[in-house]
Amino acid sequence: MRMREALMRGVLMSGAVIGGAVAAALLAATAGAGVRATTGDTCSASGNSAAGTTTYTLSISLAPNAPPQGGFAVGAPGVTVKSLSVSGTQGTFSTSNLPASTTGELILATPTTPAASIVAVVRTSGPVTGSFTVVPTSSPASTFFDPFPCAVEAATSTTGGVGLSVRTLCHHARAGRRRCRLAVSCH
């Protein structure tokens, strides 16, 4: 009888050890998986870096299935983000605890909704050549999603100091669809 009890205890203990190991492995796998994810957002930026401009407009299009986002961290090579605002939305500007390649973050008072279009105004310490890096944050703002690029569109030049620029901004949506919009600006 004692032998049988000892065998049963051994089986139960080894089952508990294996079950505990499996549970720990699952927790470790899901803990890392939920921290960062791709949102599917796209972006284009406008501003004339050739003229020494340090204010840029970022047009961010959230994907139709994007998770709620509580803010955006922004950066660009060789410059510092001095301010960041989103039209029609209250938020708090921060320069601490930021992800790599960013130097400023706007934490929104109200989270975004999927398929929203956001217009952000970014003021930098100098001209930006190339792309901004945009990193959305979760809502509430506790983790950052994967970064995505925001290329500065080439500005059209005009003579006489006053002109009208018309650009077509396009990106590829899911399932091979292409979404485009016109950007018109006076300068």
N, C-alpha and C positions, 0 to 999 in steps of 0.2 A: 504494500500500500504506500509506503514511504517513497519507494522508487517511482511509482506512478505520479505522486504529488510533485516530486522533484522534476520529472519530465514535463508535467503540465506547467509548472512555474517557469521552466526554461523556455518553453514554447511561447508562453505569454510575454515573458520579458523580451525575447528576441523580436516578437511582433511589435511590441511597444517601441523598441529601439528603431526598427525599420520604419514604422509609422511616423515616428518623430523626425527621422532623417528625411523622409519624403516631404513632410509638412514644411520643414526648414528649407529644403530645396525649392519648393513651390513659392514660399514667401520671398526668398531671395530673388527668384526669377521675376516675380511680378512686381517687386519693389523697384527694381531698376527699369522695368518696362514702362511704368506709368509716369516716370519723371519727365521724359522728353518724347515728343511725338510731332509728326509733321501736320501742319494745319491746312496746307493746300492754298494758303494765301499767296497773292501775287502783288507786285508793286512796280511803279515807275515814278521817277523823280524828275522835276523840272527846275531849272535854274541855270543861269549863264555863268559858269565858272570861269570862262575866258575873260569876262568883264570884272572879275574879282568879287563876284557876288558871294555872300555868305548866308543867304536865306534861300531855302529850297522848299518846294511843295512836293510832298510824297502822296501819291494816290494809291491807297492800299485797298485791294479788293479781297474781301474774305470769301472763302470757298462756301458753297451752299451747305456743306456738311461740317463746317468748321466748328470747333468747340467754342464756348463762350470765352472771350479773352478780356483780361482785366487791365491790359496796358501793353505798351510797346517799348522795348529798349532799342536804341538806334546808335550807329557809329559809322565812321568812314576812315579809311587809312590817312594818317598824317594830320587829322584835325580833331578837335574836341567839340562835342555838342554843347552849346551854351544855353539853348532853350528848345522846348518841344511842346507844341500845342495841337489840339484837334478841334477844328471848327465845330461849334455847337455843343461841345462836351466839356464838362469840368474835369479837372485832374490835378495831380500833384507831380511836379517835376522832381526827379531824384538823380543823383550821381553816385550813389553808393550801392554795393552788392549787385553789380551788373555782370551779365555774361561776357565772355570773351568778345573782342572786336566791337564793343559798344562803350559809349561814354556818357550817355544820358538816357533816362527812362521817364515815360509819362505813365503814371498809374491812374487809370480812369475811375471816376466816381461811379459810373454805371458801366457794366460790362457790355461788350459788343454782342451783336446777334449774327447768326450765320447769313451769308450772302450780302452783308452790309458793305457799303463803300465809305471809306474813311479818308478824309483829306487832312494831312498833318503838315504843319509848318515847322521846319527845323532851321535854327540859326546855328551856324558853326563858327569856329575860330578862324577859318580860312576857306579858300575855294576847294571844292570836292571834284576830283577827277576820277572817273570810274563809277563805282557803285557804293551805295550805302549798304550796311548790313542791318536788317530789321529782325528783332527777336520778340515774338509775342509772348506774353505771360498769361498764366492761367487766371481764372477768376474763382475765388479771390486770388490775388497776386501772391502765389507761394512758390511756383516753379516756372521755368521758362520752357517754351516749346522750341523746336528746331529753328535755326535762323534761315532767312531767305534773302536773296539779293534784291536791291532796288536800284536799278541802273539810272544814272542821270542821262536824260535824253539830250541829244545835241540840240543846241538852240539855233534858231534860224536868225540870220542877221538881215537887217534892213538898212537902207540909207536914209538920212534925214533925221534920225533919232526917234521917229514915231513909226509904228508899223503894227501889223497884225500877223500873228503866227498861228497857224493851224496845223496840229499834229494828230495823227491817228495812233492811238495807243491800243495795242492788241496783246493778248496772251492766249495761250492754248488752255482751254478748260478740259475737263475729263471727257472721255469718249470721243476724242478727236475734234471736238467743237472749238471754234475760235470766237472769243468775245472781244469786241472792239468798241472804242468810244472816241469821240473827238475832243481834243483839248484846244481851246481857243484862248489866246491871251493877247492883250494889247500892251505895247511897250513903246 
